[in-house]
Amino acid sequence: MLREKRRSGAPARGGSGPGLHGRGDSGVGGDPGGAGGTAALGVLADAAGIRLVFGLCSVLPVLGVLTVFLPRRAELG
């Protein structure tokens, strides 16, 4: 279960305060696909467990790096 932040906005233990790590609204309003992806990960975590979601999220950057080997658009015709 996640802990609630104090009213001042600073985290209870360690970490960074709000807005110190990029946009504070990642996926909400600015990025139409981000909020849906976050909600889907939450549903998956509830259904299958947080360990599975963390494992999945740890593999996603590797898949992004592997896109270097995909053919260029010009090569596709």
All heavy atoms as a GROMACS GRO file, in nm:
protein
  524
    1MET      N    1   0.083  -0.117   0.000
    1MET     CA    2   0.000   0.000   0.000
    1MET      C    3   0.089   0.125   0.000
    1MET      O    4   0.188   0.130   0.072
    1MET     CB    5  -0.089  -0.004   0.123
    1MET     CG    6  -0.204   0.086   0.118
    1MET     SD    7  -0.316   0.035   0.250
    1MET     CE    8  -0.432   0.160   0.239
    2LEU      N    9   0.056   0.222  -0.079
    2LEU     CA   10   0.137   0.343  -0.090
    2LEU      C   11   0.112   0.436   0.027
    2LEU      O   12   0.001   0.445   0.077
    2LEU     CB   13   0.105   0.416  -0.220
    2LEU     CG   14   0.134   0.338  -0.347
    2LEU    CD1   15   0.088   0.418  -0.467
    2LEU    CD2   16   0.282   0.310  -0.358
    3ARG      N   17   0.217   0.505   0.069
    3ARG     CA   18   0.202   0.602   0.178
    3ARG      C   19   0.160   0.737   0.121
    3ARG      O   20   0.200   0.774   0.012
    3ARG     CB   21   0.333   0.619   0.252
    3ARG     CG   22   0.373   0.497   0.326
    3ARG     CD   23   0.500   0.523   0.400
    3ARG     NE   24   0.538   0.401   0.470
    3ARG     CZ   25   0.588   0.401   0.591
    3ARG    NH1   26   0.611   0.513   0.653
    3ARG    NH2   27   0.618   0.287   0.649
    4GLU      N   28   0.083   0.808   0.198
    4GLU     CA   29   0.039   0.940   0.157
    4GLU      C   30   0.147   1.043   0.188
    4GLU      O   31   0.216   1.033   0.289
    4GLU     CB   32  -0.087   0.978   0.235
    4GLU     CG   33  -0.198   1.026   0.146
    4GLU     CD   34  -0.322   1.056   0.225
    4GLU    OE1   35  -0.392   0.961   0.259
    4GLU    OE2   36  -0.345   1.175   0.252
    5LYS      N   37   0.163   1.142   0.102
    5LYS     CA   38   0.260   1.248   0.127
    5LYS      C   39   0.202   1.345   0.231
    5LYS      O   40   0.081   1.358   0.245
    5LYS     CB   41   0.289   1.326  -0.001
    5LYS     CG   42   0.365   1.246  -0.102
    5LYS     CD   43   0.396   1.330  -0.222
    5LYS     CE   44   0.472   1.248  -0.324
    5LYS     NZ   45   0.501   1.325  -0.443
    6ARG      N   46   0.293   1.412   0.302
    6ARG     CA   47   0.248   1.512   0.399
    6ARG      C   48   0.184   1.628   0.326
    6ARG      O   49   0.203   1.649   0.207
    6ARG     CB   50   0.368   1.562   0.481
    6ARG     CG   51   0.418   1.456   0.576
    6ARG     CD   52   0.530   1.510   0.659
    6ARG     NE   53   0.653   1.490   0.582
    6ARG     CZ   54   0.764   1.557   0.600
    6ARG    NH1   55   0.770   1.651   0.690
    6ARG    NH2   56   0.870   1.532   0.528
    7ARG      N   57   0.109   1.708   0.396
    7ARG     CA   58   0.036   1.821   0.337
    7ARG      C   59   0.129   1.922   0.271
    7ARG      O   60   0.091   1.988   0.177
    7ARG     CB   61  -0.048   1.892   0.444
    7ARG     CG   62  -0.158   1.806   0.498
    7ARG     CD   63  -0.278   1.816   0.412
    7ARG     NE   64  -0.382   1.729   0.468
    7ARG     CZ   65  -0.475   1.673   0.398
    7ARG    NH1   66  -0.478   1.693   0.269
    7ARG    NH2   67  -0.564   1.598   0.453
    8SER      N   68   0.252   1.934   0.318
    8SER     CA   69   0.343   2.033   0.261
    8SER      C   70   0.387   1.995   0.120
    8SER      O   71   0.444   2.076   0.049
    8SER     CB   72   0.466   2.048   0.350
    8SER     OG   73   0.544   1.929   0.343
    9GLY      N   74   0.361   1.871   0.079
    9GLY     CA   75   0.402   1.828  -0.052
    9GLY      C   76   0.534   1.754  -0.053
    9GLY      O   77   0.569   1.688  -0.148
   10ALA      N   78   0.609   1.764   0.058
   10ALA     CA   79   0.737   1.693   0.068
   10ALA      C   80   0.712   1.548   0.106
   10ALA      O   81   0.623   1.520   0.185
   10ALA     CB   82   0.827   1.761   0.170
   11PRO      N   83   0.787   1.455   0.052
   11PRO     CA   84   0.768   1.315   0.089
   11PRO      C   85   0.802   1.291   0.236
   11PRO      O   86   0.885   1.361   0.293
   11PRO     CB   87   0.863   1.238  -0.002
   11PRO     CG   88   0.940   1.338  -0.077
   11PRO     CD   89   0.888   1.474  -0.049
   12ALA      N   90   0.738   1.192   0.294
   12ALA     CA   91   0.759   1.161   0.435
   12ALA      C   92   0.902   1.114   0.461
   12ALA      O   93   0.961   1.150   0.562
   12ALA     CB   94   0.660   1.056   0.481
   13ARG      N   95   0.959   1.032   0.372
   13ARG     CA   96   1.094   0.980   0.393
   13ARG      C   97   1.171   0.986   0.261
   13ARG      O   98   1.134   0.918   0.166
   13ARG     CB   99   1.088   0.835   0.438
   13ARG     CG  100   1.019   0.814   0.567
   13ARG     CD  101   1.017   0.666   0.600
   13ARG     NE  102   0.927   0.637   0.707
   13ARG     CZ  103   0.964   0.625   0.834
   13ARG    NH1  104   1.089   0.640   0.866
   13ARG    NH2  105   0.875   0.599   0.926
   14GLY      N  106   1.277   1.063   0.258
   14GLY     CA  107   1.364   1.067   0.141
   14GLY      C  108   1.293   1.111   0.015
   14GLY      O  109   1.184   1.164   0.017
   15GLY      N  110   1.356   1.088  -0.098
   15GLY     CA  111   1.295   1.122  -0.227
   15GLY      C  112   1.302   1.270  -0.255
   15GLY      O  113   1.370   1.345  -0.188
   16SER      N  114   1.229   1.311  -0.356
   16SER     CA  115   1.229   1.451  -0.395
   16SER      C  116   1.089   1.508  -0.379
   16SER      O  117   0.990   1.436  -0.383
   16SER     CB  118   1.276   1.467  -0.540
   16SER     OG  119   1.188   1.401  -0.626
   17GLY      N  120   1.082   1.636  -0.364
   17GLY     CA  121   0.954   1.702  -0.350
   17GLY      C  122   0.883   1.711  -0.483
   17GLY      O  123   0.937   1.674  -0.588
   18PRO      N  124   0.759   1.759  -0.484
   18PRO     CA  125   0.683   1.768  -0.608
   18PRO      C  126   0.746   1.867  -0.705
   18PRO      O  127   0.796   1.971  -0.665
   18PRO     CB  128   0.546   1.814  -0.563
   18PRO     CG  129   0.569   1.882  -0.433
   18PRO     CD  130   0.686   1.811  -0.371
   19GLY      N  131   0.749   1.832  -0.832
   19GLY     CA  132   0.798   1.922  -0.934
   19GLY      C  133   0.949   1.924  -0.950
   19GLY      O  134   1.000   1.992  -1.036
   20LEU      N  135   1.021   1.849  -0.871
   20LEU     CA  136   1.166   1.851  -0.881
   20LEU      C  137   1.219   1.745  -0.976
   20LEU      O  138   1.338   1.736  -0.999
   20LEU     CB  139   1.229   1.828  -0.742
   20LEU     CG  140   1.199   1.937  -0.640
   20LEU    CD1  141   1.263   1.900  -0.506
   20LEU    CD2  142   1.251   2.070  -0.687
   21HIS      N  143   1.134   1.666  -1.031
   21HIS     CA  144   1.175   1.558  -1.119
   21HIS      C  145   1.099   1.562  -1.252
   21HIS      O  146   1.045   1.465  -1.296
   21HIS     CB  147   1.158   1.423  -1.050
   21HIS     CG  148   1.020   1.401  -0.998
   21HIS    ND1  149   0.971   1.465  -0.888
   21HIS    CD2  150   0.920   1.323  -1.043
   21HIS    CE1  151   0.847   1.427  -0.866
   21HIS    NE2  152   0.813   1.341  -0.959
   22GLY      N  153   1.097   1.678  -1.314
   22GLY     CA  154   1.028   1.692  -1.443
   22GLY      C  155   0.886   1.741  -1.424
   22GLY      O  156   0.854   1.804  -1.324
   23ARG      N  157   0.802   1.711  -1.521
   23ARG     CA  158   0.662   1.752  -1.513
   23ARG      C  159   0.595   1.680  -1.397
   23ARG      O  160   0.607   1.560  -1.382
   23ARG     CB  161   0.588   1.717  -1.642
   23ARG     CG  162   0.628   1.803  -1.757
   23ARG     CD  163   0.553   1.769  -1.884
   23ARG     NE  164   0.427   1.702  -1.864
   23ARG     CZ  165   0.378   1.611  -1.946
   23ARG    NH1  166   0.446   1.575  -2.050
   23ARG    NH2  167   0.262   1.555  -1.922
   24GLY      N  168   0.518   1.750  -1.320
   24GLY     CA  169   0.448   1.688  -1.210
   24GLY      C  170   0.322   1.617  -1.253
   24GLY      O  171   0.260   1.546  -1.176
   25ASP      N  172   0.283   1.634  -1.379
   25ASP     CA  173   0.156   1.578  -1.426
   25ASP      C  174   0.176   1.471  -1.532
   25ASP      O  175   0.096   1.458  -1.622
   25ASP     CB  176   0.069   1.690  -1.482
   25ASP     CG  177   0.131   1.756  -1.605
   25ASP    OD1  178   0.251   1.738  -1.626
   25ASP    OD2  179   0.058   1.823  -1.679
   26SER      N  180   0.282   1.394  -1.524
   26SER     CA  181   0.314   1.300  -1.630
   26SER      C  182   0.193   1.212  -1.664
   26SER      O  183   0.146   1.136  -1.580
   26SER     CB  184   0.433   1.213  -1.592
   26SER     OG  185   0.407   1.142  -1.474
   27GLY      N  186   0.147   1.226  -1.784
   27GLY     CA  187   0.034   1.145  -1.830
   27GLY      C  188  -0.101   1.209  -1.807
   27GLY      O  189  -0.199   1.165  -1.864
   28VAL      N  190  -0.110   1.312  -1.728
   28VAL     CA  191  -0.240   1.372  -1.701
   28VAL      C  192  -0.249   1.504  -1.774
   28VAL      O  193  -0.180   1.598  -1.742
   28VAL     CB  194  -0.258   1.394  -1.549
   28VAL    CG1  195  -0.394   1.455  -1.520
   28VAL    CG2  196  -0.241   1.264  -1.475
   29GLY      N  197  -0.333   1.512  -1.873
   29GLY     CA  198  -0.353   1.635  -1.946
   29GLY      C  199  -0.258   1.654  -2.062
   29GLY      O  200  -0.300   1.673  -2.174
   30GLY      N  201  -0.128   1.651  -2.039
   30GLY     CA  202  -0.030   1.677  -2.143
   30GLY      C  203  -0.008   1.560  -2.236
   30GLY      O  204   0.008   1.577  -2.356
   31ASP      N  205  -0.007   1.440  -2.185
   31ASP     CA  206   0.022   1.321  -2.263
   31ASP      C  207  -0.102   1.232  -2.264
   31ASP      O  208  -0.131   1.166  -2.165
   31ASP     CB  209   0.142   1.247  -2.202
   31ASP     CG  210   0.177   1.120  -2.276
   31ASP    OD1  211   0.137   1.107  -2.393
   31ASP    OD2  212   0.244   1.035  -2.217
   32PRO      N  213  -0.176   1.228  -2.374
   32PRO     CA  214  -0.302   1.153  -2.374
   32PRO      C  215  -0.286   1.004  -2.352
   32PRO      O  216  -0.375   0.940  -2.299
   32PRO     CB  217  -0.361   1.182  -2.511
   32PRO     CG  218  -0.250   1.232  -2.594
   32PRO     CD  219  -0.149   1.291  -2.501
   33GLY      N  220  -0.172   0.946  -2.387
   33GLY     CA  221  -0.155   0.803  -2.370
   33GLY      C  222  -0.100   0.764  -2.234
   33GLY      O  223  -0.112   0.650  -2.191
   34GLY      N  224  -0.039   0.858  -2.164
   34GLY     CA  225   0.025   0.826  -2.038
   34GLY      C  226  -0.071   0.786  -1.928
   34GLY      O  227  -0.044   0.694  -1.852
   35ALA      N  228  -0.182   0.856  -1.917
   35ALA     CA  229  -0.276   0.825  -1.810
   35ALA      C  230  -0.338   0.687  -1.828
   35ALA      O  231  -0.358   0.614  -1.732
   35ALA     CB  232  -0.385   0.932  -1.804
   36GLY      N  233  -0.367   0.651  -1.952
   36GLY     CA  234  -0.423   0.519  -1.979
   36GLY      C  235  -0.324   0.409  -1.950
   36GLY      O  236  -0.360   0.304  -1.896
   37GLY      N  237  -0.196   0.432  -1.983
   37GLY     CA  238  -0.094   0.333  -1.955
   37GLY      C  239  -0.072   0.315  -1.805
   37GLY      O  240  -0.056   0.204  -1.756
   38THR      N  241  -0.077   0.425  -1.732
   38THR     CA  242  -0.063   0.418  -1.588
   38THR      C  243  -0.179   0.342  -1.526
   38THR      O  244  -0.160   0.258  -1.437
   38THR     CB  245  -0.056   0.560  -1.528
   38THR    OG1  246   0.052   0.630  -1.590
   38THR    CG2  247  -0.035   0.558  -1.380
   39ALA      N  248  -0.299   0.370  -1.573
   39ALA     CA  249  -0.417   0.300  -1.522
   39ALA      C  250  -0.410   0.151  -1.555
   39ALA      O  251  -0.443   0.067  -1.471
   39ALA     CB  252  -0.544   0.361  -1.581
   40ALA      N  253  -0.364   0.118  -1.674
   40ALA     CA  254  -0.352  -0.022  -1.713
   40ALA      C  255  -0.250  -0.096  -1.626
   40ALA      O  256  -0.273  -0.209  -1.584
   40ALA     CB  257  -0.314  -0.034  -1.860
   41LEU      N  258  -0.139  -0.029  -1.596
   41LEU     CA  259  -0.039  -0.090  -1.508
   41LEU      C  260  -0.095  -0.110  -1.367
   41LEU      O  261  -0.065  -0.208  -1.300
   41LEU     CB  262   0.088  -0.006  -1.504
   41LEU     CG  263   0.176  -0.011  -1.628
   41LEU    CD1  264   0.291   0.087  -1.614
   41LEU    CD2  265   0.227  -0.150  -1.653
   42GLY      N  266  -0.177  -0.017  -1.322
   42GLY     CA  267  -0.240  -0.031  -1.191
   42GLY      C  268  -0.335  -0.148  -1.186
   42GLY      O  269  -0.337  -0.225  -1.089
   43VAL      N  270  -0.414  -0.164  -1.291
   43VAL     CA  271  -0.507  -0.277  -1.297
   43VAL      C  272  -0.429  -0.409  -1.303
   43VAL      O  273  -0.464  -0.506  -1.235
   43VAL     CB  274  -0.601  -0.263  -1.420
   43VAL    CG1  275  -0.680  -0.390  -1.444
   43VAL    CG2  276  -0.693  -0.144  -1.401
   44LEU      N  277  -0.323  -0.411  -1.382
   44LEU     CA  278  -0.240  -0.531  -1.391
   44LEU      C  279  -0.175  -0.563  -1.256
   44LEU      O  280  -0.169  -0.679  -1.215
   44LEU     CB  281  -0.133  -0.513  -1.499
   44LEU     CG  282  -0.041  -0.633  -1.523
   44LEU    CD1  283  -0.122  -0.752  -1.574
   44LEU    CD2  284   0.067  -0.596  -1.623
   45ALA      N  285  -0.129  -0.460  -1.185
   45ALA     CA  286  -0.069  -0.481  -1.054
   45ALA      C  287  -0.171  -0.538  -0.955
   45ALA      O  288  -0.139  -0.625  -0.874
   45ALA     CB  289  -0.011  -0.350  -1.000
   46ASP      N  290  -0.295  -0.490  -0.962
   46ASP     CA  291  -0.399  -0.542  -0.874
   46ASP      C  292  -0.432  -0.688  -0.906
   46ASP      O  293  -0.455  -0.768  -0.818
   46ASP     CB  294  -0.526  -0.458  -0.885
   46ASP     CG  295  -0.511  -0.321  -0.822
   46ASP    OD1  296  -0.418  -0.303  -0.740
   46ASP    OD2  297  -0.591  -0.231  -0.855
   47ALA      N  298  -0.432  -0.720  -1.036
   47ALA     CA  299  -0.471  -0.854  -1.077
   47ALA      C  300  -0.357  -0.956  -1.063
   47ALA      O  301  -0.379  -1.066  -1.014
   47ALA     CB  302  -0.520  -0.852  -1.222
   48ALA      N  303  -0.237  -0.919  -1.106
   48ALA     CA  304  -0.128  -1.017  -1.113
   48ALA      C  305  -0.018  -0.996  -1.009
   48ALA      O  306   0.064  -1.083  -0.989
   48ALA     CB  307  -0.066  -1.014  -1.253
   49GLY      N  308  -0.013  -0.879  -0.950
   49GLY     CA  309   0.088  -0.852  -0.848
   49GLY      C  310   0.189  -0.748  -0.894
   49GLY      O  311   0.218  -0.735  -1.013
   50ILE      N  312   0.241  -0.677  -0.797
   50ILE     CA  313   0.334  -0.568  -0.826
   50ILE      C  314   0.468  -0.620  -0.878
   50ILE      O  315   0.535  -0.554  -0.957
   50ILE     CB  316   0.352  -0.477  -0.702
   50ILE    CG1  317   0.421  -0.346  -0.740
   50ILE    CG2  318   0.428  -0.549  -0.593
   50ILE    CD1  319   0.336  -0.254  -0.821
   51ARG      N  320   0.508  -0.739  -0.837
   51ARG     CA  321   0.636  -0.795  -0.886
   51ARG      C  322   0.633  -0.814  -1.037
   51ARG      O  323   0.731  -0.787  -1.106
   51ARG     CB  324   0.666  -0.927  -0.817
   51ARG     CG  325   0.708  -0.911  -0.674
   51ARG     CD  326   0.742  -1.046  -0.613
   51ARG     NE  327   0.773  -1.032  -0.474
   51ARG     CZ  328   0.898  -1.037  -0.426
   51ARG    NH1  329   0.998  -1.056  -0.508
   51ARG    NH2  330   0.919  -1.024  -0.298
   52LEU      N  331   0.522  -0.861  -1.090
   52LEU     CA  332   0.509  -0.878  -1.235
   52LEU      C  333   0.519  -0.743  -1.307
   52LEU      O  334   0.587  -0.730  -1.408
   52LEU     CB  335   0.378  -0.947  -1.271
   52LEU     CG  336   0.354  -0.961  -1.421
   52LEU    CD1  337   0.434  -1.079  -1.474
   52LEU    CD2  338   0.209  -0.976  -1.451
   53VAL      N  339   0.453  -0.641  -1.252
   53VAL     CA  340   0.454  -0.509  -1.315
   53VAL      C  341   0.595  -0.450  -1.312
   53VAL      O  342   0.641  -0.394  -1.411
   53VAL     CB  343   0.352  -0.416  -1.247
   53VAL    CG1  344   0.365  -0.274  -1.298
   53VAL    CG2  345   0.211  -0.467  -1.270
   54PHE      N  346   0.665  -0.466  -1.200
   54PHE     CA  347   0.802  -0.417  -1.193
   54PHE      C  348   0.891  -0.491  -1.292
   54PHE      O  349   0.977  -0.431  -1.357
   54PHE     CB  350   0.858  -0.431  -1.051
   54PHE     CG  351   0.837  -0.309  -0.966
   54PHE    CD1  352   0.714  -0.285  -0.909
   54PHE    CD2  353   0.939  -0.220  -0.944
   54PHE    CE1  354   0.692  -0.173  -0.831
   54PHE    CE2  355   0.919  -0.108  -0.866
   54PHE     CZ  356   0.795  -0.084  -0.809
   55GLY      N  357   0.872  -0.621  -1.306
   55GLY     CA  358   0.948  -0.698  -1.404
   55GLY      C  359   0.922  -0.652  -1.545
   55GLY      O  360   1.014  -0.636  -1.626
   56LEU      N  361   0.794  -0.628  -1.576
   56LEU     CA  362   0.756  -0.579  -1.708
   56LEU      C  363   0.818  -0.442  -1.736
   56LEU      O  364   0.874  -0.418  -1.842
   56LEU     CB  365   0.603  -0.572  -1.720
   56LEU     CG  366   0.548  -0.512  -1.847
   56LEU    CD1  367   0.577  -0.603  -1.966
   56LEU    CD2  368   0.399  -0.489  -1.834
   57CYS      N  369   0.808  -0.353  -1.639
   57CYS     CA  370   0.863  -0.218  -1.657
   57CYS      C  371   1.014  -0.217  -1.667
   57CYS      O  372   1.072  -0.128  -1.728
   57CYS     CB  373   0.817  -0.128  -1.544
   57CYS     SG  374   0.641  -0.089  -1.552
   58SER      N  375   1.081  -0.317  -1.609
   58SER     CA  376   1.226  -0.322  -1.620
   58SER      C  377   1.271  -0.370  -1.757
   58SER      O  378   1.384  -0.344  -1.798
   58SER     CB  379   1.285  -0.412  -1.511
   58SER     OG  380   1.250  -0.546  -1.534
   59VAL      N  381   1.185  -0.440  -1.830
   59VAL     CA  382   1.219  -0.491  -1.963
   59VAL      C  383   1.188  -0.388  -2.071
   59VAL      O  384   1.252  -0.388  -2.176
   59VAL     CB  385   1.142  -0.623  -1.990
   59VAL    CG1  386   1.159  -0.669  -2.132
   59VAL    CG2  387   1.188  -0.730  -1.894
   60LEU      N  388   1.095  -0.300  -2.048
   60LEU     CA  389   1.053  -0.204  -2.151
   60LEU      C  390   1.167  -0.117  -2.206
   60LEU      O  391   1.175  -0.096  -2.327
   60LEU     CB  392   0.938  -0.118  -2.099
   60LEU     CG  393   0.806  -0.193  -2.082
   60LEU    CD1  394   0.701  -0.100  -2.021
   60LEU    CD2  395   0.756  -0.251  -2.212
   61PRO      N  396   1.258  -0.064  -2.123
   61PRO     CA  397   1.369   0.014  -2.180
   61PRO      C  398   1.457  -0.068  -2.274
   61PRO      O  399   1.507  -0.016  -2.374
   61PRO     CB  400   1.448   0.060  -2.058
   61PRO     CG  401   1.350   0.058  -1.946
   61PRO     CD  402   1.257  -0.056  -1.977
   62VAL      N  403   1.477  -0.195  -2.245
   62VAL     CA  404   1.556  -0.281  -2.333
   62VAL      C  405   1.488  -0.294  -2.469
   62VAL      O  406   1.553  -0.289  -2.574
   62VAL     CB  407   1.578  -0.420  -2.269
   62VAL    CG1  408   1.649  -0.514  -2.364
   62VAL    CG2  409   1.655  -0.406  -2.139
   63LEU      N  410   1.356  -0.307  -2.468
   63LEU     CA  411   1.283  -0.314  -2.595
   63LEU      C  412   1.299  -0.185  -2.674
   63LEU      O  413   1.311  -0.187  -2.796
   63LEU     CB  414   1.135  -0.343  -2.569
   63LEU     CG  415   1.103  -0.479  -2.510
   63LEU    CD1  416   0.954  -0.490  -2.483
   63LEU    CD2  417   1.148  -0.590  -2.603
   64GLY      N  418   1.302  -0.073  -2.604
   64GLY     CA  419   1.324   0.055  -2.671
   64GLY      C  420   1.460   0.063  -2.737
   64GLY      O  421   1.474   0.113  -2.848
   65VAL      N  422   1.562   0.012  -2.671
   65VAL     CA  423   1.697   0.011  -2.728
   65VAL      C  424   1.703  -0.080  -2.849
   65VAL      O  425   1.770  -0.050  -2.949
   65VAL     CB  426   1.800  -0.031  -2.621
   65VAL    CG1  427   1.936  -0.056  -2.683
   65VAL    CG2  428   1.809   0.074  -2.511
   66LEU      N  429   1.632  -0.191  -2.845
   66LEU     CA  430   1.633  -0.285  -2.957
   66LEU      C  431   1.568  -0.229  -3.084
   66LEU      O  432   1.588  -0.283  -3.192
   66LEU     CB  433   1.567  -0.417  -2.917
   66LEU     CG  434   1.643  -0.500  -2.815
   66LEU    CD1  435   1.562  -0.624  -2.778
   66LEU    CD2  436   1.779  -0.539  -2.867
   67THR      N  437   1.492  -0.121  -3.073
   67THR     CA  438   1.430  -0.061  -3.192
   67THR      C  439   1.534  -0.006  -3.288
   67THR      O  440   1.502   0.024  -3.403
   67THR     CB  441   1.331   0.050  -3.154
   67THR    OG1  442   1.400   0.153  -3.084
   67THR    CG2  443   1.217  -0.004  -3.070
   68VAL      N  444   1.659   0.007  -3.244
   68VAL     CA  445   1.767   0.051  -3.333
   68VAL      C  446   1.780  -0.045  -3.451
   68VAL      O  447   1.814  -0.005  -3.562
   68VAL     CB  448   1.900   0.060  -3.255
   68VAL    CG1  449   2.018   0.075  -3.346
   68VAL    CG2  450   1.893   0.171  -3.155
   69PHE      N  451   1.748  -0.172  -3.429
   69PHE     CA  452   1.764  -0.273  -3.533
   69PHE      C  453   1.644  -0.284  -3.627
   69PHE      O  454   1.647  -0.362  -3.721
   69PHE     CB  455   1.792  -0.409  -3.468
   69PHE     CG  456   1.917  -0.409  -3.388
   69PHE    CD1  457   1.912  -0.413  -3.250
   69PHE    CD2  458   2.041  -0.402  -3.450
   69PHE    CE1  459   2.029  -0.412  -3.175
   69PHE    CE2  460   2.158  -0.402  -3.375
   69PHE     CZ  461   2.152  -0.406  -3.238
   70LEU      N  462   1.540  -0.206  -3.603
   70LEU     CA  463   1.424  -0.208  -3.694
   70LEU      C  464   1.462  -0.139  -3.826
   70LEU      O  465   1.545  -0.048  -3.828
   70LEU     CB  466   1.305  -0.136  -3.630
   70LEU     CG  467   1.241  -0.207  -3.512
   70LEU    CD1  468   1.135  -0.115  -3.449
   70LEU    CD2  469   1.178  -0.338  -3.555
   71PRO      N  470   1.400  -0.178  -3.937
   71PRO     CA  471   1.431  -0.114  -4.066
   71PRO      C  472   1.381   0.030  -4.069
   71PRO      O  473   1.283   0.066  -4.005
   71PRO     CB  474   1.356  -0.200  -4.167
   71PRO     CG  475   1.252  -0.272  -4.091
   71PRO     CD  476   1.301  -0.286  -3.953
   72ARG      N  477   1.451   0.112  -4.146
   72ARG     CA  478   1.411   0.252  -4.162
   72ARG      C  479   1.286   0.260  -4.249
   72ARG      O  480   1.257   0.168  -4.326
   72ARG     CB  481   1.523   0.332  -4.229
   72ARG     CG  482   1.657   0.320  -4.162
   72ARG     CD  483   1.669   0.424  -4.051
   72ARG     NE  484   1.802   0.420  -3.991
   72ARG     CZ  485   1.826   0.372  -3.870
   72ARG    NH1  486   1.728   0.321  -3.799
   72ARG    NH2  487   1.946   0.374  -3.820
   73ARG      N  488   1.215   0.368  -4.242
   73ARG     CA  489   1.093   0.384  -4.323
   73ARG      C  490   1.123   0.378  -4.473
   73ARG      O  491   1.047   0.324  -4.549
   73ARG     CB  492   1.023   0.516  -4.290
   73ARG     CG  493   0.953   0.512  -4.158
   73ARG     CD  494   0.871   0.636  -4.137
   73ARG     NE  495   0.807   0.626  -4.006
   73ARG     CZ  496   0.708   0.701  -3.970
   73ARG    NH1  497   0.663   0.795  -4.051
   73ARG    NH2  498   0.654   0.688  -3.852
   74ALA      N  499   1.235   0.436  -4.512
   74ALA     CA  500   1.272   0.435  -4.653
   74ALA      C  501   1.296   0.292  -4.703
   74ALA      O  502   1.267   0.260  -4.819
   74ALA     CB  503   1.397   0.519  -4.676
   75GLU      N  504   1.344   0.206  -4.617
   75GLU     CA  505   1.370   0.068  -4.656
   75GLU      C  506   1.242  -0.013  -4.670
   75GLU      O  507   1.237  -0.115  -4.736
   75GLU     CB  508   1.462   0.002  -4.554
   75GLU     CG  509   1.601   0.061  -4.547
   75GLU     CD  510   1.682   0.005  -4.433
   75GLU    OE1  511   1.634  -0.083  -4.362
   75GLU    OE2  512   1.797   0.052  -4.413
   76LEU      N  513   1.136   0.032  -4.601
   76LEU     CA  514   1.009  -0.041  -4.606
   76LEU      C  515   0.935  -0.018  -4.737
   76LEU      O  516   0.853  -0.099  -4.777
   76LEU     CB  517   0.922  -0.001  -4.488
   76LEU     CG  518   0.974  -0.044  -4.350
   76LEU    CD1  519   0.884   0.013  -4.242
   76LEU    CD2  520   0.982  -0.194  -4.340
   77GLY      N  521   0.959   0.094  -4.802
   77GLY     CA  522   0.901   0.121  -4.933
   77GLY      C  523   0.779   0.195  -4.928
   77GLY      O  524   0.675   0.213  -4.939
   0.00000   0.00000   0.00000
